[in-house]
C-alpha cells in the first residue's frame, strides 16, 4: 500500500473493514519517504485508531468533518463554496479521472479528498507532486484547523503538505485558524439549518438538484486501465 493510499484510507469515513486490515495499515506506515519522527507520529495515529471502538471512531470522524465547512474534505467547497463554478469544476475533474481510466463506481463527489488521493496513488510522481502542490493551500489550512482543534487528523494533512514540498508556515496558518469564527458549534449549526431548511420561489432547488449529503459514500472507485 502506497503512502498516498494509506492517507486516503485513514482520512475516509472509517468502515468496519479498516480494523480487519490493521496489520496492512501499520506496515504501510514504514514508507522510506517519511522522516523518522513523522513515521512515529503516523504509526501512533494508526495504532490509536485501531485501538478505538469502531462506533467511537466513526462518531469522531463525523464530529470532525461533518459539522460546518471549515474542515470539509470536499476541496471545491473551500474554493467555490456553493457558486455555479463548482459544478463546472466537478465536471472537469470527472473528465480528468476518466481520461486516465479512473471511473467512479458510485455516486461520489469527485473533489472528495480521500477519493482524489486514491486516484493520485496510481499516477506518476510528477503528476502527484503537481496535484498536491495545487491543493496544498487548502490542505495546509485543514492541518492548521485540525491542530487548533486538537484533532489527531492533523498529522495526515501535514504529511500531504510535506509530500507536496510546499513551504507553508504552520504557525502562521494556525494563527489564522485561531482567529476564524468556529462554524461547528451547536448554535452555528442550528442557524445554518434554519436558513437552509426551506426555500421558496425562484431560489428553490429543482428535484434533481438536491444537495448531496455532507458525508460522501465510502470510496468504491476502481481504476480501469484502458488498453
PyMOL commands that set and color helices and strands:
alter all, ss='L'
color gray80, all
select helices_A, chain A and resi 3-11+17-20+22-28+36-50+54-65+75-79+85-99+113-120+125-148+154-163+170-179+186-196+201-203+207-209
alter helices_A, ss='H'
color red, helices_A
select strands_A, chain A and resi 102-103+222-223
alter strands_A, ss='S'
color yellow, strands_A
deselect
rebuild
show_as cartoon
